[in-house]
Amino acid sequence: MPYSYGVTARSRATPDAVFAALTHAATWPRWTPIDSADVESGDPEDRQEVGDTRIFRTGRSVSRERIVELIDNRRFVYDTVNGAFRSYRGTIELTPVPGGGTHIAWSATFDPRMPLSGGFWRWYLTRFMQRMADGLAAYANANATDG
């Protein structure tokens, strides 16, 4: 049975500033609990594109995520390709806020490998991803450039 979660945050930065943070893996350790980020066959400082696989390390945990859809300044979609889930698709939607800023909606559907663990994962991921969304908003606020 698939499970899901959804969290939101708001940034004073423009959607393009928020999107830039999402598409550059090197920024993720600056605004998330992730310790390090790398890209298979690429440079984490460069902008990632559809098909790129990013490798995130947190403690001893390693997560591999493949970018499956990008709509500039609006949508970022990724699949987790290893770990605790049979399937996991995360979606980050960016919506301009009238008067300035960006509404960030981060959600996912997932199917855990371990039976009966879906409720735990929904609880855990909702809290963890809220930290991610809040960190993204704050990072984009601090790093947005005028103009």
C-alpha positions in Angstrom: 0.0 0.0 0.0 1.5 3.4 -0.9 1.9 6.1 1.7 2.4 9.8 1.4 3.3 13.0 3.2 3.3 16.7 2.4 5.0 19.7 4.0 5.1 23.4 3.0 7.3 26.4 3.6 7.5 29.9 2.3 10.6 31.8 1.2 11.0 35.5 0.5 13.3 34.5 -2.4 12.1 34.2 -6.0 11.2 30.7 -7.4 14.4 30.8 -9.5 16.6 31.3 -6.4 14.8 28.4 -4.7 15.1 26.2 -7.8 18.8 27.0 -8.1 19.4 25.5 -4.6 17.5 22.4 -5.5 19.4 21.8 -8.8 22.8 22.1 -7.3 23.6 19.2 -5.0 26.6 21.0 -3.5 24.2 23.3 -1.7 22.1 20.6 0.0 24.5 20.0 3.0 24.3 23.8 3.7 20.5 23.8 4.2 19.7 20.2 5.2 20.8 17.7 7.8 22.7 15.9 5.0 26.5 15.6 5.7 27.7 15.5 2.1 26.4 15.4 -1.5 27.9 14.1 -4.7 26.7 13.4 -8.3 27.4 10.2 -10.2 29.3 11.2 -13.4 29.2 14.9 -12.6 30.2 17.8 -10.4 27.9 18.7 -7.5 28.7 22.3 -8.1 27.1 22.2 -11.5 23.4 22.3 -12.2 21.9 18.8 -12.3 19.5 17.7 -15.0 16.9 15.0 -15.6 18.7 11.6 -15.4 21.4 12.7 -13.0 21.8 10.6 -9.8 22.8 12.4 -6.6 24.4 10.6 -3.6 23.6 12.0 -0.2 25.4 10.9 3.0 24.1 11.4 6.5 26.1 9.6 9.1 26.5 6.0 7.8 23.3 6.3 5.7 23.7 6.7 1.9 20.8 7.7 -0.3 20.8 7.7 -4.1 18.2 9.9 -5.8 17.6 10.2 -9.5 16.1 13.4 -11.0 13.2 12.4 -13.1 11.5 15.7 -14.0 12.5 19.4 -13.9 10.3 22.4 -14.9 12.5 25.4 -14.4 11.6 27.5 -11.4 8.4 25.4 -10.8 8.9 21.7 -10.3 11.6 19.2 -9.1 10.8 15.5 -9.1 13.1 12.7 -7.9 13.0 9.0 -7.2 15.0 7.3 -4.5 16.8 4.3 -6.1 18.0 2.5 -3.0 17.3 2.1 0.7 14.2 1.4 2.8 11.6 1.8 0.0 10.4 -0.3 -2.9 9.5 3.0 -4.5 9.8 6.6 -3.4 8.9 9.6 -5.6 9.4 13.1 -4.1 8.0 16.2 -5.7 8.8 19.8 -4.9 6.4 22.4 -6.3 7.4 26.1 -6.3 4.6 28.7 -6.7 5.2 32.5 -6.8 3.6 34.3 -4.0 1.7 37.5 -4.9 3.9 40.4 -3.7 7.0 38.4 -3.8 8.5 35.1 -2.6 7.9 31.4 -3.2 5.5 28.9 -1.7 7.3 25.5 -1.4 5.3 22.3 -1.3 7.4 19.2 -0.8 5.6 15.9 -1.0 6.2 12.2 -1.7 4.5 8.9 -2.2 6.4 5.8 -1.1 6.1 2.1 -0.5 8.3 0.8 2.3 10.2 -2.5 2.0 9.4 -3.5 5.6 5.8 -4.6 6.1 3.8 -2.5 8.6 6.4 0.3 8.7 4.5 2.8 6.5 3.0 4.7 9.5 6.4 5.1 11.1 7.9 6.3 7.8 5.1 8.8 7.2 5.6 10.2 10.7 9.4 10.4 10.4 9.5 11.7 6.8 6.9 14.4 7.6 9.1 15.8 10.3 12.4 15.3 8.5 11.1 16.9 5.2 9.6 19.9 7.1 13.2 20.6 8.2 14.3 20.2 4.6 11.6 22.6 3.3 12.3 25.2 6.1 16.0 24.9 5.4 15.5 25.4 1.7 13.4 28.5 2.3 16.0 30.0 4.7 18.9 29.2 2.4 17.2 30.8 -0.6 16.3 33.9 1.5 20.0 34.3 2.6 21.4 33.6 -0.9 19.0 35.3 -3.2 20.5 38.0 -5.4 18.6 41.1 -6.5 18.0 41.4 -10.1 
